[in-house]
């Protein structure tokens, strides 16, 4: 990429999802059942070297719930244990 | 204040919390964008709304802060629960 500033959508360049996977080494003596696929989150701010001015904003109520004032930087949290997603305007369910 | 806390109390406290969060975000943003005039205007407007909201809240429900950052009626209100962090 010659332009360090992503487009206005700021979509993750490799995949639309913020979740990526990796495959850890599985040793034969692991006392627990192996987790073959592990995941990690790459939030959108990782692709923004310098925040552009005048980005669209959430309302104050949405911002407080979602943890950011700018939709471009929103990264949701899903609990793997219970599959919960923080929903807009509400607590986790 | 020993009166019951109504839904209005929580609604207005949450509104205050929302504006506080916007101010936190704008503060961090302006640290790196000191020349964004529009953001500074938004910051100042939000700060003013927050001040107004806090003032009205304190008039109705008592002080939010101690040590001279809020006013008190007679008798002294700060010693009366609930404190902001208890609700």
N, CA and C atoms of all chains as a GROMACS GRO file, in nm:
protein
  540
    1UNK      N    1   0.085  -0.121   0.000
    1UNK     CA    2   0.000   0.000   0.000
    1UNK      C    3   0.088   0.125   0.000
    2UNK      N    4   0.065   0.213  -0.095
    2UNK     CA    5   0.143   0.336  -0.092
    2UNK      C    6   0.074   0.444  -0.010
    3UNK      N    7  -0.057   0.428   0.011
    3UNK     CA    8  -0.127   0.525   0.095
    3UNK      C    9  -0.140   0.469   0.236
    4UNK      N   10  -0.070   0.529   0.333
    4UNK     CA   11  -0.077   0.474   0.469
    4UNK      C   12  -0.213   0.495   0.533
    5UNK      N   13  -0.290   0.591   0.483
    5UNK     CA   14  -0.421   0.619   0.540
    5UNK      C   15  -0.525   0.531   0.472
    6UNK      N   16  -0.594   0.448   0.547
    6UNK     CA   17  -0.693   0.360   0.485
    6UNK      C   18  -0.809   0.441   0.430
    7UNK      N   19  -0.893   0.373   0.353
    7UNK     CA   20  -1.009   0.444   0.300
    7UNK      C   21  -1.107   0.478   0.411
    8UNK      N   22  -1.212   0.548   0.375
    8UNK     CA   23  -1.301   0.601   0.479
    8UNK      C   24  -1.371   0.490   0.556
    9UNK      N   25  -1.387   0.376   0.495
    9UNK     CA   26  -1.453   0.266   0.565
    9UNK      C   27  -1.357   0.202   0.666
   10UNK      N   28  -1.229   0.215   0.643
   10UNK     CA   29  -1.127   0.157   0.729
   10UNK      C   30  -1.151   0.008   0.751
   11UNK      N   31  -1.176  -0.061   0.643
   11UNK     CA   32  -1.195  -0.204   0.652
   11UNK      C   33  -1.058  -0.269   0.664
   12UNK      N   34  -1.051  -0.367   0.749
   12UNK     CA   35  -0.931  -0.446   0.762
   12UNK      C   36  -0.889  -0.494   0.622
   13UNK      N   37  -0.766  -0.465   0.580
   13UNK     CA   38  -0.729  -0.490   0.441
   13UNK      C   39  -0.726  -0.637   0.402
   14UNK      N   40  -0.700  -0.726   0.496
   14UNK     CA   41  -0.689  -0.866   0.457
   14UNK      C   42  -0.822  -0.940   0.468
   15UNK      N   43  -0.900  -0.902   0.565
   15UNK     CA   44  -1.029  -0.968   0.581
   15UNK      C   45  -1.125  -0.869   0.644
   16UNK      N   46  -1.251  -0.885   0.615
   16UNK     CA   47  -1.348  -0.792   0.672
   16UNK      C   48  -1.365  -0.812   0.821
   17UNK      N   49  -1.341  -0.932   0.868
   17UNK     CA   50  -1.357  -0.959   1.009
   17UNK      C   51  -1.236  -0.910   1.086
   18UNK      N   52  -1.258  -0.870   1.211
   18UNK     CA   53  -1.146  -0.827   1.294
   18UNK      C   54  -1.080  -0.946   1.363
   19UNK      N   55  -1.139  -1.063   1.348
   19UNK     CA   56  -1.088  -1.181   1.415
   19UNK      C   57  -0.997  -1.260   1.322
   20UNK      N   58  -0.880  -1.294   1.372
   20UNK     CA   59  -0.789  -1.376   1.293
   20UNK      C   60  -0.756  -1.503   1.370
   21UNK      N   61  -0.706  -1.598   1.298
   21UNK     CA   62  -0.679  -1.728   1.359
   21UNK      C   63  -0.532  -1.763   1.350
   22UNK      N   64  -0.488  -1.844   1.444
   22UNK     CA   65  -0.359  -1.909   1.426
   22UNK      C   66  -0.366  -2.050   1.481
   23UNK      N   67  -0.270  -2.132   1.435
   23UNK     CA   68  -0.274  -2.274   1.466
   23UNK      C   69  -0.153  -2.306   1.551
   24UNK      N   70  -0.172  -2.321   1.682
   24UNK     CA   71  -0.056  -2.343   1.768
   24UNK      C   72   0.000  -2.485   1.754
   25UNK      N   73   0.125  -2.499   1.791
   25UNK     CA   74   0.186  -2.632   1.796
   25UNK      C   75   0.114  -2.716   1.901
   26UNK      N   76   0.085  -2.839   1.865
   26UNK     CA   77   0.019  -2.928   1.960
   26UNK      C   78   0.120  -3.034   2.004
   27UNK      N   79   0.161  -3.028   2.129
   27UNK     CA   80   0.255  -3.126   2.180
   27UNK      C   81   0.186  -3.255   2.222
   28UNK      N   82   0.257  -3.367   2.216
   28UNK     CA   83   0.193  -3.496   2.249
   28UNK      C   84   0.168  -3.515   2.399
   29UNK      N   85   0.229  -3.429   2.482
   29UNK     CA   86   0.215  -3.451   2.626
   29UNK      C   87   0.126  -3.347   2.693
   30UNK      N   88   0.055  -3.272   2.612
   30UNK     CA   89  -0.037  -3.173   2.668
   30UNK      C   90  -0.142  -3.245   2.751
   31UNK      N   91  -0.153  -3.214   2.881
   31UNK     CA   92  -0.250  -3.284   2.966
   31UNK      C   93  -0.395  -3.248   2.932
   32UNK      N   94  -0.414  -3.139   2.862
   32UNK     CA   95  -0.550  -3.096   2.829
   32UNK      C   96  -0.579  -3.124   2.683
   33UNK      N   97  -0.707  -3.134   2.650
   33UNK     CA   98  -0.741  -3.146   2.508
   33UNK      C   99  -0.688  -3.024   2.433
   34UNK      N  100  -0.622  -3.045   2.320
   34UNK     CA  101  -0.559  -2.932   2.252
   34UNK      C  102  -0.662  -2.836   2.189
   35UNK      N  103  -0.628  -2.709   2.194
   35UNK     CA  104  -0.706  -2.610   2.120
   35UNK      C  105  -0.632  -2.586   1.990
   36UNK      N  106  -0.687  -2.638   1.882
   36UNK     CA  107  -0.612  -2.638   1.757
   36UNK      C  108  -0.614  -2.504   1.686
   37UNK      N  109  -0.722  -2.433   1.704
   37UNK     CA  110  -0.732  -2.302   1.641
   37UNK      C  111  -0.749  -2.197   1.750
   38UNK      N  112  -0.660  -2.103   1.753
   38UNK     CA  113  -0.676  -1.992   1.848
   38UNK      C  114  -0.706  -1.866   1.768
   39UNK      N  115  -0.776  -1.775   1.833
   39UNK     CA  116  -0.814  -1.653   1.761
   39UNK      C  117  -0.766  -1.530   1.838
   40UNK      N  118  -0.747  -1.424   1.764
   40UNK     CA  119  -0.715  -1.297   1.826
   40UNK      C  120  -0.780  -1.186   1.745
   41UNK      N  121  -0.797  -1.072   1.809
   41UNK     CA  122  -0.868  -0.960   1.747
   41UNK      C  123  -0.767  -0.855   1.703
   42UNK      N  124  -0.782  -0.811   1.580
   42UNK     CA  125  -0.703  -0.698   1.531
   42UNK      C  126  -0.797  -0.580   1.514
   43UNK      N  127  -0.799  -0.488   1.610
   43UNK     CA  128  -0.897  -0.379   1.603
   43UNK      C  129  -0.858  -0.277   1.496
   44UNK      N  130  -0.957  -0.200   1.450
   44UNK     CA  131  -0.937  -0.111   1.335
   44UNK      C  132  -0.829  -0.005   1.357
   45UNK      N  133  -0.804   0.034   1.481
   45UNK     CA  134  -0.704   0.138   1.502
   45UNK      C  135  -0.564   0.093   1.460
   46UNK      N  136  -0.544  -0.040   1.446
   46UNK     CA  137  -0.415  -0.091   1.402
   46UNK      C  138  -0.382  -0.049   1.260
   47UNK      N  139  -0.484  -0.008   1.185
   47UNK     CA  140  -0.462   0.025   1.044
   47UNK      C  141  -0.471   0.175   1.018
   48UNK      N  142  -0.477   0.251   1.127
   48UNK     CA  143  -0.485   0.396   1.112
   48UNK      C  144  -0.361   0.457   1.175
   49UNK      N  145  -0.272   0.508   1.092
   49UNK     CA  146  -0.150   0.567   1.148
   49UNK      C  147  -0.181   0.700   1.215
   50UNK      N  148  -0.268   0.779   1.153
   50UNK     CA  149  -0.305   0.906   1.212
   50UNK      C  150  -0.453   0.930   1.183
   51UNK      N  151  -0.527   0.953   1.290
   51UNK     CA  152  -0.673   0.965   1.275
   51UNK      C  153  -0.710   1.085   1.188
   52UNK      N  154  -0.788   1.063   1.080
   52UNK     CA  155  -0.832   1.175   0.997
   52UNK      C  156  -0.928   1.265   1.075
   53UNK      N  157  -0.935   1.388   1.035
   53UNK     CA  158  -1.026   1.482   1.100
   53UNK      C  159  -1.168   1.457   1.049
   54UNK      N  160  -1.264   1.500   1.130
   54UNK     CA  161  -1.406   1.502   1.090
   54UNK      C  162  -1.463   1.364   1.058
   55UNK      N  163  -1.420   1.263   1.130
   55UNK     CA  164  -1.482   1.132   1.113
   55UNK      C  165  -1.624   1.137   1.168
   56UNK      N  166  -1.714   1.057   1.111
   56UNK     CA  167  -1.850   1.051   1.169
   56UNK      C  168  -1.844   1.000   1.313
   57UNK      N  169  -1.941   1.043   1.392
   57UNK     CA  170  -1.940   1.008   1.534
   57UNK      C  171  -2.066   0.934   1.575
   58UNK      N  172  -2.052   0.854   1.682
   58UNK     CA  173  -2.169   0.798   1.749
   58UNK      C  174  -2.235   0.908   1.831
   59UNK      N  175  -2.360   0.886   1.868
   59UNK     CA  176  -2.423   0.973   1.967
   59UNK      C  177  -2.354   0.947   2.102
   60UNK      N  178  -2.360   1.043   2.195
   60UNK     CA  179  -2.297   1.019   2.325
   60UNK      C  180  -2.344   0.891   2.393
   61UNK      N  181  -2.472   0.859   2.380
   61UNK     CA  182  -2.524   0.738   2.444
   61UNK      C  183  -2.463   0.613   2.381
   62UNK      N  184  -2.457   0.611   2.248
   62UNK     CA  185  -2.396   0.496   2.181
   62UNK      C  186  -2.248   0.487   2.215
   63UNK      N  187  -2.181   0.602   2.215
   63UNK     CA  188  -2.036   0.603   2.240
   63UNK      C  189  -2.004   0.542   2.376
   64UNK      N  190  -2.083   0.579   2.476
   64UNK     CA  191  -2.057   0.527   2.610
   64UNK      C  192  -2.073   0.376   2.613
   65UNK      N  193  -2.174   0.325   2.543
   65UNK     CA  194  -2.197   0.180   2.541
   65UNK      C  195  -2.090   0.106   2.462
   66UNK      N  196  -2.050   0.164   2.350
   66UNK     CA  197  -1.962   0.092   2.258
   66UNK      C  198  -1.815   0.117   2.284
   67UNK      N  199  -1.784   0.214   2.368
   67UNK     CA  200  -1.646   0.234   2.407
   67UNK      C  201  -1.563   0.320   2.314
   68UNK      N  202  -1.626   0.384   2.216
   68UNK     CA  203  -1.553   0.476   2.131
   68UNK      C  204  -1.649   0.578   2.073
   69UNK      N  205  -1.598   0.696   2.046
   69UNK     CA  206  -1.683   0.800   1.988
   69UNK      C  207  -1.695   0.785   1.838
   70UNK      N  208  -1.603   0.710   1.777
   70UNK     CA  209  -1.601   0.702   1.631
   70UNK      C  210  -1.632   0.560   1.582
   71UNK      N  211  -1.732   0.546   1.498
   71UNK     CA  212  -1.763   0.414   1.443
   71UNK      C  213  -1.643   0.348   1.375
   72UNK      N  214  -1.554   0.429   1.318
   72UNK     CA  215  -1.438   0.373   1.249
   72UNK      C  216  -1.348   0.294   1.344
   73UNK      N  217  -1.357   0.320   1.473
   73UNK     CA  218  -1.269   0.251   1.568
   73UNK      C  219  -1.343   0.149   1.653
   74UNK      N  220  -1.467   0.124   1.618
   74UNK     CA  221  -1.543   0.030   1.700
   74UNK      C  222  -1.495  -0.113   1.677
   75UNK      N  223  -1.472  -0.182   1.788
   75UNK     CA  224  -1.435  -0.323   1.782
   75UNK      C  225  -1.517  -0.394   1.888
   76UNK      N  226  -1.600  -0.486   1.844
   76UNK     CA  227  -1.688  -0.548   1.944
   76UNK      C  228  -1.614  -0.657   2.020
   77UNK      N  229  -1.673  -0.697   2.130
   77UNK     CA  230  -1.613  -0.804   2.207
   77UNK      C  231  -1.710  -0.921   2.215
   78UNK      N  232  -1.665  -1.034   2.172
   78UNK     CA  233  -1.744  -1.156   2.181
   78UNK      C  234  -1.678  -1.250   2.279
   79UNK      N  235  -1.751  -1.290   2.380
   79UNK     CA  236  -1.697  -1.387   2.474
   79UNK      C  237  -1.700  -1.524   2.411
   80UNK      N  238  -1.583  -1.586   2.404
   80UNK     CA  239  -1.580  -1.718   2.343
   80UNK      C  240  -1.648  -1.822   2.430
   81UNK      N  241  -1.641  -1.798   2.562
   81UNK     CA  242  -1.697  -1.897   2.652
   81UNK      C  243  -1.848  -1.906   2.638
   82UNK      N  244  -1.911  -1.789   2.629
   82UNK     CA  245  -2.056  -1.792   2.626
   82UNK      C  246  -2.115  -1.733   2.497
   83UNK      N  247  -2.025  -1.697   2.405
   83UNK     CA  248  -2.073  -1.647   2.277
   83UNK      C  249  -2.150  -1.518   2.286
   84UNK      N  250  -2.114  -1.435   2.385
   84UNK     CA  251  -2.188  -1.312   2.400
   84UNK      C  252  -2.130  -1.203   2.313
   85UNK      N  253  -2.218  -1.117   2.269
   85UNK     CA  254  -2.175  -0.999   2.195
   85UNK      C  255  -2.231  -0.878   2.267
   86UNK      N  256  -2.147  -0.778   2.285
   86UNK     CA  257  -2.198  -0.652   2.339
   86UNK      C  258  -2.284  -0.588   2.233
   87UNK      N  259  -2.410  -0.577   2.264
   87UNK     CA  260  -2.502  -0.520   2.165
   87UNK      C  261  -2.512  -0.370   2.186
   88UNK      N  262  -2.540  -0.306   2.078
   88UNK     CA  263  -2.555  -0.160   2.082
   88UNK      C  264  -2.669  -0.124   2.177
   89UNK      N  265  -2.640  -0.036   2.270
   89UNK     CA  266  -2.744   0.015   2.359
   89UNK      C  267  -2.792  -0.084   2.463
   90UNK      N  268  -2.716  -0.184   2.493
   90UNK     CA  269  -2.760  -0.277   2.596
   90UNK      C  270  -2.645  -0.354   2.657
   91UNK      N  271  -2.671  -0.420   2.767
   91UNK     CA  272  -2.569  -0.503   2.828
   91UNK      C  273  -2.556  -0.633   2.752
   92UNK      N  274  -2.453  -0.709   2.787
   92UNK     CA  275  -2.436  -0.836   2.720
   92UNK      C  276  -2.549  -0.930   2.760
   93UNK      N  277  -2.582  -1.018   2.670
   93UNK     CA  278  -2.697  -1.105   2.696
   93UNK      C  279  -2.652  -1.248   2.709
   94UNK      N  280  -2.934   1.329   5.158
   94UNK     CA  281  -3.072   1.324   5.109
   94UNK      C  282  -3.126   1.183   5.127
   95UNK      N  283  -3.234   1.172   5.198
   95UNK     CA  284  -3.286   1.038   5.224
   95UNK      C  285  -3.403   1.005   5.132
   96UNK      N  286  -3.434   1.093   5.039
   96UNK     CA  287  -3.547   1.065   4.951
   96UNK      C  288  -3.511   0.951   4.855
   97UNK      N  289  -3.615   0.885   4.804
   97UNK     CA  290  -3.594   0.774   4.712
   97UNK      C  291  -3.535   0.826   4.581
   98UNK      N  292  -3.450   0.744   4.520
   98UNK     CA  293  -3.394   0.781   4.391
   98UNK      C  294  -3.490   0.737   4.282
   99UNK      N  295  -3.538   0.833   4.204
   99UNK     CA  296  -3.632   0.798   4.098
   99UNK      C  297  -3.556   0.765   3.970
  100UNK      N  298  -3.634   0.722   3.871
  100UNK     CA  299  -3.572   0.688   3.742
  100UNK      C  300  -3.505   0.810   3.679
  101UNK      N  301  -3.561   0.925   3.708
  101UNK     CA  302  -3.505   1.050   3.657
  101UNK      C  303  -3.360   1.068   3.705
  102UNK      N  304  -3.334   1.031   3.830
  102UNK     CA  305  -3.199   1.041   3.885
  102UNK      C  306  -3.100   0.964   3.799
  103UNK      N  307  -3.137   0.839   3.768
  103UNK     CA  308  -3.046   0.755   3.693
  103UNK      C  309  -3.034   0.800   3.548
  104UNK      N  310  -3.145   0.849   3.494
  104UNK     CA  311  -3.141   0.896   3.356
  104UNK      C  312  -3.044   1.013   3.343
  105UNK      N  313  -3.053   1.105   3.439
  105UNK     CA  314  -2.968   1.224   3.430
  105UNK      C  315  -2.824   1.193   3.463
  106UNK      N  316  -2.804   1.098   3.554
  106UNK     CA  317  -2.667   1.058   3.586
  106UNK      C  318  -2.602   0.990   3.465
  107UNK      N  319  -2.681   0.911   3.394
  107UNK     CA  320  -2.627   0.843   3.276
  107UNK      C  321  -2.595   0.944   3.166
  108UNK      N  322  -2.681   1.043   3.154
  108UNK     CA  323  -2.656   1.147   3.055
  108UNK      C  324  -2.524   1.218   3.085
  109UNK      N  325  -2.502   1.241   3.213
  109UNK     CA  326  -2.377   1.303   3.256
  109UNK      C  327  -2.258   1.213   3.220
  110UNK      N  328  -2.276   1.086   3.243
  110UNK     CA  329  -2.171   0.989   3.213
  110UNK      C  330  -2.141   0.985   3.063
  111UNK      N  331  -2.246   0.999   2.983
  111UNK     CA  332  -2.228   0.997   2.838
  111UNK      C  333  -2.146   1.117   2.792
  112UNK      N  334  -2.181   1.234   2.845
  112UNK     CA  335  -2.106   1.354   2.806
  112UNK      C  336  -1.961   1.344   2.856
  113UNK      N  337  -1.944   1.288   2.975
  113UNK     CA  338  -1.808   1.271   3.026
  113UNK      C  339  -1.725   1.184   2.933
  114UNK      N  340  -1.788   1.080   2.879
  114UNK     CA  341  -1.714   0.993   2.789
  114UNK      C  342  -1.676   1.063   2.660
  115UNK      N  343  -1.771   1.142   2.606
  115UNK     CA  344  -1.740   1.219   2.486
  115UNK      C  345  -1.622   1.313   2.514
  116UNK      N  346  -1.621   1.371   2.631
  116UNK     CA  347  -1.511   1.463   2.666
  116UNK      C  348  -1.378   1.390   2.678
  117UNK      N  349  -1.382   1.268   2.732
  117UNK     CA  350  -1.259   1.189   2.739
  117UNK      C  351  -1.206   1.161   2.600
  118UNK      N  352  -1.296   1.119   2.510
  118UNK     CA  353  -1.255   1.086   2.374
  118UNK      C  354  -1.200   1.209   2.302
  119UNK      N  355  -1.269   1.320   2.316
  119UNK     CA  356  -1.225   1.441   2.248
  119UNK      C  357  -1.093   1.491   2.305
  120UNK      N  358  -1.074   1.472   2.435
  120UNK     CA  359  -0.948   1.513   2.496
  120UNK      C  360  -0.831   1.435   2.436
  121UNK      N  361  -0.848   1.304   2.428
  121UNK     CA  362  -0.741   1.221   2.372
  121UNK      C  363  -0.717   1.256   2.226
  122UNK      N  364  -0.826   1.280   2.154
  122UNK     CA  365  -0.814   1.316   2.012
  122UNK      C  366  -0.740   1.448   1.996
  123UNK      N  367  -0.778   1.546   2.077
  123UNK     CA  368  -0.719   1.679   2.063
  123UNK      C  369  -0.572   1.682   2.106
  124UNK      N  370  -0.533   1.587   2.190
  124UNK     CA  371  -0.391   1.578   2.225
  124UNK      C  372  -0.305   1.560   2.100
  125UNK      N  373  -0.359   1.487   2.004
  125UNK     CA  374  -0.281   1.463   1.882
  125UNK      C  375  -0.327   1.550   1.765
  126UNK      N  376  -0.440   1.620   1.781
  126UNK     CA  377  -0.492   1.706   1.673
  126UNK      C  378  -0.522   1.845   1.729
  127UNK      N  379  -0.419   1.916   1.776
  127UNK     CA  380  -0.444   2.043   1.844
  127UNK      C  381  -0.500   2.152   1.754
  128UNK      N  382  -0.497   2.131   1.622
  128UNK     CA  383  -0.545   2.237   1.532
  128UNK      C  384  -0.682   2.209   1.473
  129UNK      N  385  -0.750   2.108   1.523
  129UNK     CA  386  -0.883   2.077   1.471
  129UNK      C  387  -0.986   2.169   1.538
  130UNK      N  388  -1.012   2.278   1.469
  130UNK     CA  389  -1.100   2.382   1.523
  130UNK      C  390  -1.239   2.327   1.555
  131UNK      N  391  -1.291   2.244   1.464
  131UNK     CA  392  -1.426   2.191   1.482
  131UNK      C  393  -1.435   2.103   1.606
  132UNK      N  394  -1.330   2.023   1.627
  132UNK     CA  395  -1.330   1.936   1.744
  132UNK      C  396  -1.318   2.017   1.872
  133UNK      N  397  -1.243   2.126   1.866
  133UNK     CA  398  -1.231   2.211   1.985
  133UNK      C  399  -1.365   2.276   2.017
  134UNK      N  400  -1.435   2.316   1.912
  134UNK     CA  401  -1.569   2.372   1.934
  134UNK      C  402  -1.661   2.269   1.997
  135UNK      N  403  -1.655   2.148   1.943
  135UNK     CA  404  -1.739   2.042   1.998
  135UNK      C  405  -1.702   2.015   2.143
  136UNK      N  406  -1.572   2.016   2.170
  136UNK     CA  407  -1.525   1.994   2.307
  136UNK      C  408  -1.582   2.101   2.400
  137UNK      N  409  -1.571   2.227   2.360
  137UNK     CA  410  -1.616   2.335   2.446
  137UNK      C  411  -1.768   2.332   2.465
  138UNK      N  412  -1.838   2.302   2.357
  138UNK     CA  413  -1.984   2.293   2.369
  138UNK      C  414  -2.024   2.180   2.462
  139UNK      N  415  -1.957   2.065   2.445
  139UNK     CA  416  -1.988   1.951   2.531
  139UNK      C  417  -1.954   1.981   2.676
  140UNK      N  418  -1.841   2.049   2.696
  140UNK     CA  419  -1.802   2.085   2.833
  140UNK      C  420  -1.907   2.176   2.896
  141UNK      N  421  -1.960   2.266   2.814
  141UNK     CA  422  -2.060   2.358   2.866
  141UNK      C  423  -2.190   2.284   2.900
  142UNK      N  424  -2.232   2.194   2.810
  142UNK     CA  425  -2.353   2.115   2.839
  142UNK      C  426  -2.334   2.034   2.965
  143UNK      N  427  -2.214   1.979   2.978
  143UNK     CA  428  -2.185   1.895   3.095
  143UNK      C  429  -2.195   1.978   3.223
  144UNK      N  430  -2.142   2.098   3.217
  144UNK     CA  431  -2.145   2.186   3.333
  144UNK      C  432  -2.289   2.219   3.371
  145UNK      N  433  -2.369   2.249   3.269
  145UNK     CA  434  -2.508   2.284   3.291
  145UNK      C  435  -2.584   2.166   3.351
  146UNK      N  436  -2.558   2.049   3.292
  146UNK     CA  437  -2.624   1.927   3.337
  146UNK      C  438  -2.586   1.896   3.482
  147UNK      N  439  -2.458   1.909   3.512
  147UNK     CA  440  -2.410   1.880   3.648
  147UNK      C  441  -2.468   1.981   3.747
  148UNK      N  442  -2.476   2.106   3.704
  148UNK     CA  443  -2.530   2.208   3.792
  148UNK      C  444  -2.677   2.177   3.825
  149UNK      N  445  -2.755   2.148   3.722
  149UNK     CA  446  -2.896   2.116   3.745
  149UNK      C  447  -2.912   1.991   3.830
  150UNK      N  448  -2.827   1.893   3.802
  150UNK     CA  449  -2.832   1.768   3.879
  150UNK      C  450  -2.806   1.796   4.026
  151UNK      N  451  -2.706   1.876   4.053
  151UNK     CA  452  -2.671   1.905   4.192
  151UNK      C  453  -2.778   1.986   4.262
  152UNK      N  454  -2.844   2.074   4.187
  152UNK     CA  455  -2.954   2.150   4.246
  152UNK      C  456  -3.065   2.058   4.294
  153UNK      N  457  -3.087   1.949   4.219
  153UNK     CA  458  -3.198   1.859   4.253
  153UNK      C  459  -3.157   1.748   4.348
  154UNK      N  460  -3.034   1.701   4.336
  154UNK     CA  461  -2.998   1.579   4.409
  154UNK      C  462  -2.880   1.594   4.503
  155UNK      N  463  -2.822   1.711   4.511
  155UNK     CA  464  -2.709   1.727   4.602
  155UNK      C  465  -2.575   1.717   4.531
  156UNK      N  466  -2.468   1.743   4.607
  156UNK     CA  467  -2.336   1.758   4.546
  156UNK      C  468  -2.281   1.630   4.484
  157UNK      N  469  -2.213   1.645   4.371
  157UNK     CA  470  -2.145   1.534   4.305
  157UNK      C  471  -2.000   1.524   4.351
  158UNK      N  472  -1.944   1.638   4.390
  158UNK     CA  473  -1.802   1.642   4.425
  158UNK      C  474  -1.784   1.704   4.563
  159UNK      N  475  -1.672   1.674   4.622
  159UNK     CA  476  -1.640   1.724   4.754
  159UNK      C  477  -1.527   1.826   4.744
  160UNK      N  478  -1.494   1.888   4.856
  160UNK     CA  479  -1.380   1.980   4.869
  160UNK      C  480  -1.396   2.106   4.785
  161UNK      N  481  -1.519   2.157   4.781
  161UNK     CA  482  -1.538   2.287   4.719
  161UNK      C  483  -1.566   2.286   4.570
  162UNK      N  484  -1.578   2.167   4.511
  162UNK     CA  485  -1.610   2.162   4.368
  162UNK      C  486  -1.760   2.156   4.344
  163UNK      N  487  -1.839   2.141   4.452
  163UNK     CA  488  -1.984   2.148   4.442
  163UNK      C  489  -2.035   2.233   4.558
  164UNK      N  490  -2.154   2.288   4.541
  164UNK     CA  491  -2.215   2.365   4.648
  164UNK      C  492  -2.302   2.274   4.734
  165UNK      N  493  -2.338   2.325   4.852
  165UNK     CA  494  -2.427   2.249   4.940
  165UNK      C  495  -2.537   2.340   4.992
  166UNK      N  496  -2.654   2.283   5.011
  166UNK     CA  497  -2.762   2.352   5.081
  166UNK      C  498  -2.740   2.341   5.232
  167UNK      N  499  -2.830   2.402   5.307
  167UNK     CA  500  -2.835   2.383   5.451
  167UNK      C  501  -2.943   2.281   5.484
  168UNK      N  502  -2.925   2.182   5.566
  168UNK     CA  503  -2.797   2.151   5.631
  168UNK      C  504  -2.699   2.082   5.536
  169UNK      N  505  -2.575   2.076   5.578
  169UNK     CA  506  -2.465   2.017   5.500
  169UNK      C  507  -2.507   1.887   5.432
  170UNK      N  508  -2.495   1.882   5.300
  170UNK     CA  509  -2.550   1.768   5.226
  170UNK      C  510  -2.453   1.654   5.207
  171UNK      N  511  -2.325   1.684   5.213
  171UNK     CA  512  -2.229   1.579   5.174
  171UNK      C  513  -2.231   1.459   5.267
  172UNK      N  514  -2.268   1.484   5.395
  172UNK     CA  515  -2.267   1.372   5.490
  172UNK      C  516  -2.387   1.279   5.471
  173UNK      N  517  -2.478   1.315   5.381
  173UNK     CA  518  -2.597   1.235   5.361
  173UNK      C  519  -2.582   1.142   5.240
  174UNK      N  520  -2.607   1.012   5.261
  174UNK     CA  521  -2.609   0.916   5.151
  174UNK      C  522  -2.733   0.944   5.065
  175UNK      N  523  -2.740   0.901   4.942
  175UNK     CA  524  -2.634   0.824   4.875
  175UNK      C  525  -2.528   0.914   4.811
  176UNK      N  526  -2.406   0.867   4.815
  176UNK     CA  527  -2.300   0.936   4.744
  176UNK      C  528  -2.299   0.887   4.599
  177UNK      N  529  -2.243   0.965   4.511
  177UNK     CA  530  -2.250   0.929   4.369
  177UNK      C  531  -2.201   0.788   4.338
  178UNK      N  532  -2.105   0.740   4.414
  178UNK     CA  533  -2.050   0.608   4.381
  178UNK      C  534  -2.130   0.493   4.441
  179UNK      N  535  -2.236   0.527   4.517
  179UNK     CA  536  -2.313   0.419   4.580
  179UNK      C  537  -2.433   0.377   4.497
  180UNK      N  538  -2.472   0.463   4.408
  180UNK     CA  539  -2.601   0.442   4.341
  180UNK      C  540  -2.592   0.334   4.236
   0.00000   0.00000   0.00000
